[in-house]
Amino acid sequence: MMTPQQLTEYKAACKRIQEIYSYDYFNEELEALMRSPQWSIIYDQLTKMNEE
């Protein structure tokens, strides 16, 4: 059984790992998307959506 202090530290560690993983994953996905041939079309659509 964990003490309340250990439980708090464990939850904080899990949260940090999740943030680091999702941050890296998101950047890799975005980078791949920006390098794809469809990026200019996607970018134009996003820009138009923001202007409306």
mmCIF entry with sequence, helices, sheets and N, C-alpha, C, O atoms, coordinates in Angstrom:
data_MODEL
# 
_entry.id   MODEL 
# 
_entity.id                         1 
_entity.type                       polymer 
_entity.pdbx_number_of_molecules   1 
# 
_entity_poly.entity_id                      1 
_entity_poly.type                           'polypeptide(L)' 
_entity_poly.nstd_linkage                   no 
_entity_poly.nstd_monomer                   no 
_entity_poly.pdbx_seq_one_letter_code       MMTPQQLTEYKAACKRIQEIYSYDYFNEELEALMRSPQWSIIYDQLTKMNEE 
_entity_poly.pdbx_seq_one_letter_code_can   MMTPQQLTEYKAACKRIQEIYSYDYFNEELEALMRSPQWSIIYDQLTKMNEE 
_entity_poly.pdbx_strand_id                 A 
# 
loop_
_entity_poly_seq.entity_id 
_entity_poly_seq.num 
_entity_poly_seq.mon_id 
_entity_poly_seq.hetero 
1 1  MET n 
1 2  MET n 
1 3  THR n 
1 4  PRO n 
1 5  GLN n 
1 6  GLN n 
1 7  LEU n 
1 8  THR n 
1 9  GLU n 
1 10 TYR n 
1 11 LYS n 
1 12 ALA n 
1 13 ALA n 
1 14 CYS n 
1 15 LYS n 
1 16 ARG n 
1 17 ILE n 
1 18 GLN n 
1 19 GLU n 
1 20 ILE n 
1 21 TYR n 
1 22 SER n 
1 23 TYR n 
1 24 ASP n 
1 25 TYR n 
1 26 PHE n 
1 27 ASN n 
1 28 GLU n 
1 29 GLU n 
1 30 LEU n 
1 31 GLU n 
1 32 ALA n 
1 33 LEU n 
1 34 MET n 
1 35 ARG n 
1 36 SER n 
1 37 PRO n 
1 38 GLN n 
1 39 TRP n 
1 40 SER n 
1 41 ILE n 
1 42 ILE n 
1 43 TYR n 
1 44 ASP n 
1 45 GLN n 
1 46 LEU n 
1 47 THR n 
1 48 LYS n 
1 49 MET n 
1 50 ASN n 
1 51 GLU n 
1 52 GLU n 
# 
_struct_asym.id          A 
_struct_asym.entity_id   1 
# 
loop_
_struct_conf.conf_type_id 
_struct_conf.id 
_struct_conf.pdbx_PDB_helix_id 
_struct_conf.beg_label_comp_id 
_struct_conf.beg_label_asym_id 
_struct_conf.beg_label_seq_id 
_struct_conf.pdbx_beg_PDB_ins_code 
_struct_conf.end_label_comp_id 
_struct_conf.end_label_asym_id 
_struct_conf.end_label_seq_id 
_struct_conf.pdbx_end_PDB_ins_code 
_struct_conf.beg_auth_comp_id 
_struct_conf.beg_auth_asym_id 
_struct_conf.beg_auth_seq_id 
_struct_conf.end_auth_comp_id 
_struct_conf.end_auth_asym_id 
_struct_conf.end_auth_seq_id 
_struct_conf.pdbx_PDB_helix_class 
_struct_conf.details 
_struct_conf.pdbx_PDB_helix_length 
HELX_P HELX_P1 AA1 PRO A 4  ? ARG A 35 ? PRO A 4  ARG A 35 1 ? 32 
HELX_P HELX_P2 AA2 TRP A 39 ? GLU A 51 ? TRP A 39 GLU A 51 1 ? 13 
# 
_struct_conf_type.id          HELX_P 
_struct_conf_type.criteria    ? 
_struct_conf_type.reference   ? 
# 
loop_
_atom_site.group_PDB 
_atom_site.id 
_atom_site.type_symbol 
_atom_site.label_atom_id 
_atom_site.label_alt_id 
_atom_site.label_comp_id 
_atom_site.label_asym_id 
_atom_site.label_entity_id 
_atom_site.label_seq_id 
_atom_site.pdbx_PDB_ins_code 
_atom_site.Cartn_x 
_atom_site.Cartn_y 
_atom_site.Cartn_z 
_atom_site.occupancy 
_atom_site.B_iso_or_equiv 
_atom_site.pdbx_formal_charge 
_atom_site.auth_seq_id 
_atom_site.auth_comp_id 
_atom_site.auth_asym_id 
_atom_site.auth_atom_id 
_atom_site.pdbx_PDB_model_num 
ATOM 1   N N  . MET A 1 1  ? 0.839   -1.197 0.000   1.00 0.00 ? 1  MET A N  1 
ATOM 2   C CA . MET A 1 1  ? 0.000   0.000  0.000   1.00 0.00 ? 1  MET A CA 1 
ATOM 3   C C  . MET A 1 1  ? 0.878   1.254  0.000   1.00 0.00 ? 1  MET A C  1 
ATOM 4   O O  . MET A 1 1  ? 1.886   1.317  0.705   1.00 0.00 ? 1  MET A O  1 
ATOM 5   N N  . MET A 1 2  ? 0.489   2.235  -0.788  1.00 0.00 ? 2  MET A N  1 
ATOM 6   C CA . MET A 1 2  ? 1.255   3.481  -0.864  1.00 0.00 ? 2  MET A CA 1 
ATOM 7   C C  . MET A 1 2  ? 0.798   4.470  0.201   1.00 0.00 ? 2  MET A C  1 
ATOM 8   O O  . MET A 1 2  ? -0.371  4.512  0.584   1.00 0.00 ? 2  MET A O  1 
ATOM 9   N N  . THR A 1 3  ? 1.753   5.259  0.661   1.00 0.00 ? 3  THR A N  1 
ATOM 10  C CA . THR A 1 3  ? 1.401   6.355  1.570   1.00 0.00 ? 3  THR A CA 1 
ATOM 11  C C  . THR A 1 3  ? 0.796   7.479  0.723   1.00 0.00 ? 3  THR A C  1 
ATOM 12  O O  . THR A 1 3  ? 0.991   7.504  -0.492  1.00 0.00 ? 3  THR A O  1 
ATOM 13  N N  . PRO A 1 4  ? 0.073   8.397  1.340   1.00 0.00 ? 4  PRO A N  1 
ATOM 14  C CA . PRO A 1 4  ? -0.485  9.520  0.565   1.00 0.00 ? 4  PRO A CA 1 
ATOM 15  C C  . PRO A 1 4  ? 0.592   10.299 -0.199  1.00 0.00 ? 4  PRO A C  1 
ATOM 16  O O  . PRO A 1 4  ? 0.355   10.747 -1.321  1.00 0.00 ? 4  PRO A O  1 
ATOM 17  N N  . GLN A 1 5  ? 1.776   10.459 0.407   1.00 0.00 ? 5  GLN A N  1 
ATOM 18  C CA . GLN A 1 5  ? 2.885   11.170 -0.240  1.00 0.00 ? 5  GLN A CA 1 
ATOM 19  C C  . GLN A 1 5  ? 3.341   10.413 -1.487  1.00 0.00 ? 5  GLN A C  1 
ATOM 20  O O  . GLN A 1 5  ? 3.542   11.017 -2.541  1.00 0.00 ? 5  GLN A O  1 
ATOM 21  N N  . GLN A 1 6  ? 3.505   9.093  -1.370  1.00 0.00 ? 6  GLN A N  1 
ATOM 22  C CA . GLN A 1 6  ? 3.930   8.274  -2.509  1.00 0.00 ? 6  GLN A CA 1 
ATOM 23  C C  . GLN A 1 6  ? 2.887   8.321  -3.621  1.00 0.00 ? 6  GLN A C  1 
ATOM 24  O O  . GLN A 1 6  ? 3.230   8.381  -4.802  1.00 0.00 ? 6  GLN A O  1 
ATOM 25  N N  . LEU A 1 7  ? 1.629   8.292  -3.242  1.00 0.00 ? 7  LEU A N  1 
ATOM 26  C CA . LEU A 1 7  ? 0.546   8.335  -4.217  1.00 0.00 ? 7  LEU A CA 1 
ATOM 27  C C  . LEU A 1 7  ? 0.571   9.659  -4.986  1.00 0.00 ? 7  LEU A C  1 
ATOM 28  O O  . LEU A 1 7  ? 0.409   9.674  -6.206  1.00 0.00 ? 7  LEU A O  1 
ATOM 29  N N  . THR A 1 8  ? 0.772   10.757 -4.279  1.00 0.00 ? 8  THR A N  1 
ATOM 30  C CA . THR A 1 8  ? 0.858   12.076 -4.910  1.00 0.00 ? 8  THR A CA 1 
ATOM 31  C C  . THR A 1 8  ? 2.030   12.129 -5.880  1.00 0.00 ? 8  THR A C  1 
ATOM 32  O O  . THR A 1 8  ? 1.887   12.625 -6.998  1.00 0.00 ? 8  THR A O  1 
ATOM 33  N N  . GLU A 1 9  ? 3.196   11.619 -5.461  1.00 0.00 ? 9  GLU A N  1 
ATOM 34  C CA . GLU A 1 9  ? 4.381   11.607 -6.322  1.00 0.00 ? 9  GLU A CA 1 
ATOM 35  C C  . GLU A 1 9  ? 4.161   10.724 -7.548  1.00 0.00 ? 9  GLU A C  1 
ATOM 36  O O  . GLU A 1 9  ? 4.579   11.071 -8.653  1.00 0.00 ? 9  GLU A O  1 
ATOM 37  N N  . TYR A 1 10 ? 3.506   9.585  -7.349  1.00 0.00 ? 10 TYR A N  1 
ATOM 38  C CA . TYR A 1 10 ? 3.231   8.662  -8.451  1.00 0.00 ? 10 TYR A CA 1 
ATOM 39  C C  . TYR A 1 10 ? 2.318   9.320  -9.489  1.00 0.00 ? 10 TYR A C  1 
ATOM 40  O O  . TYR A 1 10 ? 2.570   9.241  -10.692 1.00 0.00 ? 10 TYR A O  1 
ATOM 41  N N  . LYS A 1 11 ? 1.259   9.965  -9.007  1.00 0.00 ? 11 LYS A N  1 
ATOM 42  C CA . LYS A 1 11 ? 0.330   10.640 -9.920  1.00 0.00 ? 11 LYS A CA 1 
ATOM 43  C C  . LYS A 1 11 ? 1.034   11.751 -10.687 1.00 0.00 ? 11 LYS A C  1 
ATOM 44  O O  . LYS A 1 11 ? 0.804   11.915 -11.885 1.00 0.00 ? 11 LYS A O  1 
ATOM 45  N N  . ALA A 1 12 ? 1.890   12.517 -10.010 1.00 0.00 ? 12 ALA A N  1 
ATOM 46  C CA . ALA A 1 12 ? 2.625   13.608 -10.654 1.00 0.00 ? 12 ALA A CA 1 
ATOM 47  C C  . ALA A 1 12 ? 3.564   13.052 -11.723 1.00 0.00 ? 12 ALA A C  1 
ATOM 48  O O  . ALA A 1 12 ? 3.679   13.622 -12.808 1.00 0.00 ? 12 ALA A O  1 
ATOM 49  N N  . ALA A 1 13 ? 4.234   11.939 -11.419 1.00 0.00 ? 13 ALA A N  1 
ATOM 50  C CA . ALA A 1 13 ? 5.147   11.316 -12.388 1.00 0.00 ? 13 ALA A CA 1 
ATOM 51  C C  . ALA A 1 13 ? 4.375   10.828 -13.608 1.00 0.00 ? 13 ALA A C  1 
ATOM 52  O O  . ALA A 1 13 ? 4.824   11.021 -14.738 1.00 0.00 ? 13 ALA A O  1 
ATOM 53  N N  . CYS A 1 14 ? 3.238   10.208 -13.399 1.00 0.00 ? 14 CYS A N  1 
ATOM 54  C CA . CYS A 1 14 ? 2.407   9.725  -14.512 1.00 0.00 ? 14 CYS A CA 1 
ATOM 55  C C  . CYS A 1 14 ? 1.953   10.891 -15.385 1.00 0.00 ? 14 CYS A C  1 
ATOM 56  O O  . CYS A 1 14 ? 1.957   10.798 -16.612 1.00 0.00 ? 14 CYS A O  1 
ATOM 57  N N  . LYS A 1 15 ? 1.566   11.976 -14.745 1.00 0.00 ? 15 LYS A N  1 
ATOM 58  C CA . LYS A 1 15 ? 1.107   13.150 -15.489 1.00 0.00 ? 15 LYS A CA 1 
ATOM 59  C C  . LYS A 1 15 ? 2.239   13.731 -16.334 1.00 0.00 ? 15 LYS A C  1 
ATOM 60  O O  . LYS A 1 15 ? 2.025   14.094 -17.491 1.00 0.00 ? 15 LYS A O  1 
ATOM 61  N N  . ARG A 1 16 ? 3.445   13.820 -15.760 1.00 0.00 ? 16 ARG A N  1 
ATOM 62  C CA . ARG A 1 16 ? 4.603   14.333 -16.507 1.00 0.00 ? 16 ARG A CA 1 
ATOM 63  C C  . ARG A 1 16 ? 4.906   13.455 -17.711 1.00 0.00 ? 16 ARG A C  1 
ATOM 64  O O  . ARG A 1 16 ? 5.154   13.960 -18.806 1.00 0.00 ? 16 ARG A O  1 
ATOM 65  N N  . ILE A 1 17 ? 4.887   12.144 -17.509 1.00 0.00 ? 17 ILE A N  1 
ATOM 66  C CA . ILE A 1 17 ? 5.157   11.210 -18.608 1.00 0.00 ? 17 ILE A CA 1 
ATOM 67  C C  . ILE A 1 17 ? 4.116   11.392 -19.708 1.00 0.00 ? 17 ILE A C  1 
ATOM 68  O O  . ILE A 1 17 ? 4.458   11.423 -20.890 1.00 0.00 ? 17 ILE A O  1 
ATOM 69  N N  . GLN A 1 18 ? 2.857   11.512 -19.326 1.00 0.00 ? 18 GLN A N  1 
ATOM 70  C CA . GLN A 1 18 ? 1.778   11.681 -20.298 1.00 0.00 ? 18 GLN A CA 1 
ATOM 71  C C  . GLN A 1 18 ? 1.954   12.984 -21.081 1.00 0.00 ? 18 GLN A C  1 
ATOM 72  O O  . GLN A 1 18 ? 1.778   13.003 -22.299 1.00 0.00 ? 18 GLN A O  1 
ATOM 73  N N  . GLU A 1 19 ? 2.299   14.073 -20.385 1.00 0.00 ? 19 GLU A N  1 
ATOM 74  C CA . GLU A 1 19 ? 2.487   15.362 -21.057 1.00 0.00 ? 19 GLU A CA 1 
ATOM 75  C C  . GLU A 1 19 ? 3.659   15.314 -22.031 1.00 0.00 ? 19 GLU A C  1 
ATOM 76  O O  . GLU A 1 19 ? 3.566   15.815 -23.151 1.00 0.00 ? 19 GLU A O  1 
ATOM 77  N N  . ILE A 1 20 ? 4.761   14.709 -21.596 1.00 0.00 ? 20 ILE A N  1 
ATOM 78  C CA . ILE A 1 20 ? 5.943   14.607 -22.460 1.00 0.00 ? 20 ILE A CA 1 
ATOM 79  C C  . ILE A 1 20 ? 5.616   13.771 -23.686 1.00 0.00 ? 20 ILE A C  1 
ATOM 80  O O  . ILE A 1 20 ? 5.948   14.157 -24.807 1.00 0.00 ? 20 ILE A O  1 
ATOM 81  N N  . TYR A 1 21 ? 4.970   12.635 -23.486 1.00 0.00 ? 21 TYR A N  1 
ATOM 82  C CA . TYR A 1 21 ? 4.652   11.739 -24.596 1.00 0.00 ? 21 TYR A CA 1 
ATOM 83  C C  . TYR A 1 21 ? 3.702   12.418 -25.583 1.00 0.00 ? 21 TYR A C  1 
ATOM 84  O O  . TYR A 1 21 ? 3.951   12.404 -26.789 1.00 0.00 ? 21 TYR A O  1 
ATOM 85  N N  . SER A 1 22 ? 2.631   13.002 -25.089 1.00 0.00 ? 22 SER A N  1 
ATOM 86  C CA . SER A 1 22 ? 1.651   13.597 -25.999 1.00 0.00 ? 22 SER A CA 1 
ATOM 87  C C  . SER A 1 22 ? 2.246   14.810 -26.715 1.00 0.00 ? 22 SER A C  1 
ATOM 88  O O  . SER A 1 22 ? 1.906   15.075 -27.868 1.00 0.00 ? 22 SER A O  1 
ATOM 89  N N  . TYR A 1 23 ? 3.119   15.537 -26.052 1.00 0.00 ? 23 TYR A N  1 
ATOM 90  C CA . TYR A 1 23 ? 3.769   16.701 -26.664 1.00 0.00 ? 23 TYR A CA 1 
ATOM 91  C C  . TYR A 1 23 ? 4.653   16.254 -27.825 1.00 0.00 ? 23 TYR A C  1 
ATOM 92  O O  . TYR A 1 23 ? 4.568   16.812 -28.919 1.00 0.00 ? 23 TYR A O  1 
ATOM 93  N N  . ASP A 1 24 ? 5.504   15.247 -27.594 1.00 0.00 ? 24 ASP A N  1 
ATOM 94  C CA . ASP A 1 24 ? 6.385   14.744 -28.649 1.00 0.00 ? 24 ASP A CA 1 
ATOM 95  C C  . ASP A 1 24 ? 5.575   14.139 -29.792 1.00 0.00 ? 24 ASP A C  1 
ATOM 96  O O  . ASP A 1 24 ? 5.866   14.366 -30.966 1.00 0.00 ? 24 ASP A O  1 
ATOM 97  N N  . TYR A 1 25 ? 4.561   13.369 -29.429 1.00 0.00 ? 25 TYR A N  1 
ATOM 98  C CA . TYR A 1 25 ? 3.728   12.708 -30.424 1.00 0.00 ? 25 TYR A CA 1 
ATOM 99  C C  . TYR A 1 25 ? 3.044   13.757 -31.299 1.00 0.00 ? 25 TYR A C  1 
ATOM 100 O O  . TYR A 1 25 ? 3.007   13.624 -32.522 1.00 0.00 ? 25 TYR A O  1 
ATOM 101 N N  . PHE A 1 26 ? 2.510   14.784 -30.674 1.00 0.00 ? 26 PHE A N  1 
ATOM 102 C CA . PHE A 1 26 ? 1.815   15.841 -31.407 1.00 0.00 ? 26 PHE A CA 1 
ATOM 103 C C  . PHE A 1 26 ? 2.778   16.538 -32.362 1.00 0.00 ? 26 PHE A C  1 
ATOM 104 O O  . PHE A 1 26 ? 2.431   16.792 -33.516 1.00 0.00 ? 26 PHE A O  1 
ATOM 105 N N  . ASN A 1 27 ? 3.981   16.847 -31.893 1.00 0.00 ? 27 ASN A N  1 
ATOM 106 C CA . ASN A 1 27 ? 4.944   17.537 -32.745 1.00 0.00 ? 27 ASN A CA 1 
ATOM 107 C C  . ASN A 1 27 ? 5.339   16.689 -33.947 1.00 0.00 ? 27 ASN A C  1 
ATOM 108 O O  . ASN A 1 27 ? 5.465   17.208 -35.056 1.00 0.00 ? 27 ASN A O  1 
ATOM 109 N N  . GLU A 1 28 ? 5.535   15.387 -33.737 1.00 0.00 ? 28 GLU A N  1 
ATOM 110 C CA . GLU A 1 28 ? 5.892   14.493 -34.841 1.00 0.00 ? 28 GLU A CA 1 
ATOM 111 C C  . GLU A 1 28 ? 4.762   14.413 -35.858 1.00 0.00 ? 28 GLU A C  1 
ATOM 112 O O  . GLU A 1 28 ? 5.003   14.429 -37.065 1.00 0.00 ? 28 GLU A O  1 
ATOM 113 N N  . GLU A 1 29 ? 3.540   14.329 -35.373 1.00 0.00 ? 29 GLU A N  1 
ATOM 114 C CA . GLU A 1 29 ? 2.379   14.266 -36.264 1.00 0.00 ? 29 GLU A CA 1 
ATOM 115 C C  . GLU A 1 29 ? 2.260   15.559 -37.068 1.00 0.00 ? 29 GLU A C  1 
ATOM 116 O O  . GLU A 1 29 ? 2.033   15.529 -38.277 1.00 0.00 ? 29 GLU A O  1 
ATOM 117 N N  . LEU A 1 30 ? 2.413   16.675 -36.396 1.00 0.00 ? 30 LEU A N  1 
ATOM 118 C CA . LEU A 1 30 ? 2.288   17.974 -37.058 1.00 0.00 ? 30 LEU A CA 1 
ATOM 119 C C  . LEU A 1 30 ? 3.398   18.165 -38.087 1.00 0.00 ? 30 LEU A C  1 
ATOM 120 O O  . LEU A 1 30 ? 3.160   18.667 -39.185 1.00 0.00 ? 30 LEU A O  1 
ATOM 121 N N  . GLU A 1 31 ? 4.603   17.763 -37.722 1.00 0.00 ? 31 GLU A N  1 
ATOM 122 C CA . GLU A 1 31 ? 5.738   17.895 -38.640 1.00 0.00 ? 31 GLU A CA 1 
ATOM 123 C C  . GLU A 1 31 ? 5.518   17.052 -39.893 1.00 0.00 ? 31 GLU A C  1 
ATOM 124 O O  . GLU A 1 31 ? 5.776   17.509 -41.006 1.00 0.00 ? 31 GLU A O  1 
ATOM 125 N N  . ALA A 1 32 ? 5.043   15.828 -39.712 1.00 0.00 ? 32 ALA A N  1 
ATOM 126 C CA . ALA A 1 32 ? 4.770   14.947 -40.853 1.00 0.00 ? 32 ALA A CA 1 
ATOM 127 C C  . ALA A 1 32 ? 3.688   15.554 -41.741 1.00 0.00 ? 32 ALA A C  1 
ATOM 128 O O  . ALA A 1 32 ? 3.778   15.503 -42.968 1.00 0.00 ? 32 ALA A O  1 
ATOM 129 N N  . LEU A 1 33 ? 2.669   16.127 -41.113 1.00 0.00 ? 33 LEU A N  1 
ATOM 130 C CA . LEU A 1 33 ? 1.576   16.747 -41.864 1.00 0.00 ? 33 LEU A CA 1 
ATOM 131 C C  . LEU A 1 33 ? 2.081   17.945 -42.668 1.00 0.00 ? 33 LEU A C  1 
ATOM 132 O O  . LEU A 1 33 ? 1.704   18.126 -43.826 1.00 0.00 ? 33 LEU A O  1 
ATOM 133 N N  . MET A 1 34 ? 2.925   18.751 -42.055 1.00 0.00 ? 34 MET A N  1 
ATOM 134 C CA . MET A 1 34 ? 3.434   19.947 -42.736 1.00 0.00 ? 34 MET A CA 1 
ATOM 135 C C  . MET A 1 34 ? 4.357   19.598 -43.903 1.00 0.00 ? 34 MET A C  1 
ATOM 136 O O  . MET A 1 34 ? 4.517   20.397 -44.825 1.00 0.00 ? 34 MET A O  1 
ATOM 137 N N  . ARG A 1 35 ? 4.955   18.430 -43.870 1.00 0.00 ? 35 ARG A N  1 
ATOM 138 C CA . ARG A 1 35 ? 5.829   17.998 -44.963 1.00 0.00 ? 35 ARG A CA 1 
ATOM 139 C C  . ARG A 1 35 ? 5.054   17.308 -46.084 1.00 0.00 ? 35 ARG A C  1 
ATOM 140 O O  . ARG A 1 35 ? 5.594   17.080 -47.166 1.00 0.00 ? 35 ARG A O  1 
ATOM 141 N N  . SER A 1 36 ? 3.802   16.981 -45.827 1.00 0.00 ? 36 SER A N  1 
ATOM 142 C CA . SER A 1 36 ? 3.014   16.266 -46.831 1.00 0.00 ? 36 SER A CA 1 
ATOM 143 C C  . SER A 1 36 ? 2.582   17.216 -47.950 1.00 0.00 ? 36 SER A C  1 
ATOM 144 O O  . SER A 1 36 ? 2.463   18.423 -47.736 1.00 0.00 ? 36 SER A O  1 
ATOM 145 N N  . PRO A 1 37 ? 2.348   16.664 -49.145 1.00 0.00 ? 37 PRO A N  1 
ATOM 146 C CA . PRO A 1 37 ? 1.934   17.502 -50.285 1.00 0.00 ? 37 PRO A CA 1 
ATOM 147 C C  . PRO A 1 37 ? 0.597   18.209 -50.049 1.00 0.00 ? 37 PRO A C  1 
ATOM 148 O O  . PRO A 1 37 ? 0.341   19.255 -50.646 1.00 0.00 ? 37 PRO A O  1 
ATOM 149 N N  . GLN A 1 38 ? -0.247  17.658 -49.195 1.00 0.00 ? 38 GLN A N  1 
ATOM 150 C CA . GLN A 1 38 ? -1.575  18.237 -48.953 1.00 0.00 ? 38 GLN A CA 1 
ATOM 151 C C  . GLN A 1 38 ? -1.530  19.425 -47.997 1.00 0.00 ? 38 GLN A C  1 
ATOM 152 O O  . GLN A 1 38 ? -2.552  20.077 -47.785 1.00 0.00 ? 38 GLN A O  1 
ATOM 153 N N  . TRP A 1 39 ? -0.364  19.721 -47.413 1.00 0.00 ? 39 TRP A N  1 
ATOM 154 C CA . TRP A 1 39 ? -0.294  20.754 -46.385 1.00 0.00 ? 39 TRP A CA 1 
ATOM 155 C C  . TRP A 1 39 ? -0.794  22.109 -46.876 1.00 0.00 ? 39 TRP A C  1 
ATOM 156 O O  . TRP A 1 39 ? -1.497  22.803 -46.141 1.00 0.00 ? 39 TRP A O  1 
ATOM 157 N N  . SER A 1 40 ? -0.444  22.503 -48.106 1.00 0.00 ? 40 SER A N  1 
ATOM 158 C CA . SER A 1 40 ? -0.867  23.827 -48.589 1.00 0.00 ? 40 SER A CA 1 
ATOM 159 C C  . SER A 1 40 ? -2.387  23.919 -48.663 1.00 0.00 ? 40 SER A C  1 
ATOM 160 O O  . SER A 1 40 ? -2.959  24.965 -48.359 1.00 0.00 ? 40 SER A O  1 
ATOM 161 N N  . ILE A 1 41 ? -3.042  22.839 -49.062 1.00 0.00 ? 41 ILE A N  1 
ATOM 162 C CA . ILE A 1 41 ? -4.514  22.815 -49.130 1.00 0.00 ? 41 ILE A CA 1 
ATOM 163 C C  . ILE A 1 41 ? -5.098  22.921 -47.724 1.00 0.00 ? 41 ILE A C  1 
ATOM 164 O O  . ILE A 1 41 ? -6.020  23.700 -47.480 1.00 0.00 ? 41 ILE A O  1 
ATOM 165 N N  . ILE A 1 42 ? -4.553  22.130 -46.803 1.00 0.00 ? 42 ILE A N  1 
ATOM 166 C CA . ILE A 1 42 ? -5.031  22.145 -45.417 1.00 0.00 ? 42 ILE A CA 1 
ATOM 167 C C  . ILE A 1 42 ? -4.813  23.529 -44.810 1.00 0.00 ? 42 ILE A C  1 
ATOM 168 O O  . ILE A 1 42 ? -5.694  24.069 -44.141 1.00 0.00 ? 42 ILE A O  1 
ATOM 169 N N  . TYR A 1 43 ? -3.642  24.090 -45.046 1.00 0.00 ? 43 TYR A N  1 
ATOM 170 C CA . TYR A 1 43 ? -3.310  25.410 -44.499 1.00 0.00 ? 43 TYR A CA 1 
ATOM 171 C C  . TYR A 1 43 ? -4.272  26.477 -45.020 1.00 0.00 ? 43 TYR A C  1 
ATOM 172 O O  . TYR A 1 43 ? -4.736  27.326 -44.258 1.00 0.00 ? 43 TYR A O  1 
ATOM 173 N N  . ASP A 1 44 ? -4.567  26.431 -46.319 1.00 0.00 ? 44 ASP A N  1 
ATOM 174 C CA . ASP A 1 44 ? -5.514  27.385 -46.909 1.00 0.00 ? 44 ASP A CA 1 
ATOM 175 C C  . ASP A 1 44 ? -6.889  27.265 -46.262 1.00 0.00 ? 44 ASP A C  1 
ATOM 176 O O  . ASP A 1 44 ? -7.526  28.273 -45.957 1.00 0.00 ? 44 ASP A O  1 
ATOM 177 N N  . GLN A 1 45 ? -7.348  26.024 -46.051 1.00 0.00 ? 45 GLN A N  1 
ATOM 178 C CA . GLN A 1 45 ? -8.661  25.810 -45.439 1.00 0.00 ? 45 GLN A CA 1 
ATOM 179 C C  . GLN A 1 45 ? -8.687  26.330 -44.006 1.00 0.00 ? 45 GLN A C  1 
ATOM 180 O O  . GLN A 1 45 ? -9.662  26.953 -43.587 1.00 0.00 ? 45 GLN A O  1 
ATOM 181 N N  . LEU A 1 46 ? -7.619  26.075 -43.256 1.00 0.00 ? 46 LEU A N  1 
ATOM 182 C CA . LEU A 1 46 ? -7.557  26.557 -41.875 1.00 0.00 ? 46 LEU A CA 1 
ATOM 183 C C  . LEU A 1 46 ? -7.545  28.083 -41.830 1.00 0.00 ? 46 LEU A C  1 
ATOM 184 O O  . LEU A 1 46 ? -8.191  28.686 -40.972 1.00 0.00 ? 46 LEU A O  1 
ATOM 185 N N  . THR A 1 47 ? -6.827  28.695 -42.734 1.00 0.00 ? 47 THR A N  1 
ATOM 186 C CA . THR A 1 47 ? -6.746  30.152 -42.784 1.00 0.00 ? 47 THR A CA 1 
ATOM 187 C C  . THR A 1 47 ? -8.109  30.753 -43.113 1.00 0.00 ? 47 THR A C  1 
ATOM 188 O O  . THR A 1 47 ? -8.518  31.744 -42.508 1.00 0.00 ? 47 THR A O  1 
ATOM 189 N N  . LYS A 1 48 ? -8.812  30.151 -44.072 1.00 0.00 ? 48 LYS A N  1 
ATOM 190 C CA . LYS A 1 48 ? -10.146 30.640 -44.442 1.00 0.00 ? 48 LYS A CA 1 
ATOM 191 C C  . LYS A 1 48 ? -11.121 30.507 -43.277 1.00 0.00 ? 48 LYS A C  1 
ATOM 192 O O  . LYS A 1 48 ? -11.950 31.389 -43.053 1.00 0.00 ? 48 LYS A O  1 
ATOM 193 N N  . MET A 1 49 ? -11.021 29.396 -42.529 1.00 0.00 ? 49 MET A N  1 
ATOM 194 C CA . MET A 1 49 ? -11.913 29.183 -41.387 1.00 0.00 ? 49 MET A CA 1 
ATOM 195 C C  . MET A 1 49 ? -11.701 30.264 -40.334 1.00 0.00 ? 49 MET A C  1 
ATOM 196 O O  . MET A 1 49 ? -12.662 30.729 -39.721 1.00 0.00 ? 49 MET A O  1 
ATOM 197 N N  . ASN A 1 50 ? -10.463 30.661 -40.122 1.00 0.00 ? 50 ASN A N  1 
ATOM 198 C CA . ASN A 1 50 ? -10.154 31.682 -39.115 1.00 0.00 ? 50 ASN A CA 1 
ATOM 199 C C  . ASN A 1 50 ? -10.606 33.068 -39.540 1.00 0.00 ? 50 ASN A C  1 
ATOM 200 O O  . ASN A 1 50 ? -10.874 33.918 -38.690 1.00 0.00 ? 50 ASN A O  1 
ATOM 201 N N  . GLU A 1 51 ? -10.696 33.310 -40.840 1.00 0.00 ? 51 GLU A N  1 
ATOM 202 C CA . GLU A 1 51 ? -11.096 34.627 -41.336 1.00 0.00 ? 51 GLU A CA 1 
ATOM 203 C C  . GLU A 1 51 ? -12.600 34.839 -41.260 1.00 0.00 ? 51 GLU A C  1 
ATOM 204 O O  . GLU A 1 51 ? -13.062 35.977 -41.178 1.00 0.00 ? 51 GLU A O  1 
ATOM 205 N N  . GLU A 1 52 ? -13.363 33.762 -41.286 1.00 0.00 ? 52 GLU A N  1 
ATOM 206 C CA . GLU A 1 52 ? -14.832 33.882 -41.294 1.00 0.00 ? 52 GLU A CA 1 
ATOM 207 C C  . GLU A 1 52 ? -15.376 34.321 -39.951 1.00 0.00 ? 52 GLU A C  1 
ATOM 208 O O  . GLU A 1 52 ? -16.589 34.467 -39.795 1.00 0.00 ? 52 GLU A O  1 
# 
